[in-house]
Amino acid sequence: MQGPLKPCDGCGRSFNAKAFLVHQKICKKVFQTKRKPIDVAAMRAPDDADAKQFLQQAKRDQAAPAGRRGAPVRDPPNPNPTPG
């Protein structure tokens, strides 16, 4: 037997002492760091000013709360309903 297993604080997996030392460095580097978001639209868009302006407006529209836009329109209640 190789001894007691040590749990990794980052991912929760358990390793023997020798493997734990190696895993700890890799786990911190790979799994514990946040990646910056990728803006695919900016990479695909051409470099002209109109495209950049369009992308900026689209980002603003996406970030703004929708509010009541797109809410279903209801008919007002009928004050004189007919039995039917």
WOSUL-V118452 format. One record per residue. RES is the residue in one small letter. BURIAL is + if it has 16 or more other ideal C-beta (glycine too) atoms within 10 Angstrom, else -. Layout:
RES,BURIAL  RES,BURIAL
This chain:
m,-  q,-  g,-  p,-  l,-  k,+  p,-  c,-  d,-  g,-  c,-  g,-  r,-  s,-  f,+  n,-  a,-  k,-  a,-  f,+  l,-  v,-  h,+  q,-  k,-  i,-  c,+  k,-  k,-  v,-  f,-  q,-  t,-  k,-  r,-  k,-  p,-  i,-  d,-  v,-  a,-  a,-  m,-  r,-  a,-  p,-  d,-  d,-  a,-  d,-  a,-  k,-  q,-  f,-  l,-  q,-  q,-  a,-  k,-  r,-  d,-  q,-  a,-  a,-  p,-  a,-  g,-  r,-  r,-  g,-  a,-  p,-  v,-  r,-  d,-  p,-  p,-  n,-  p,-  n,-  p,-  t,-  p,-  g,-
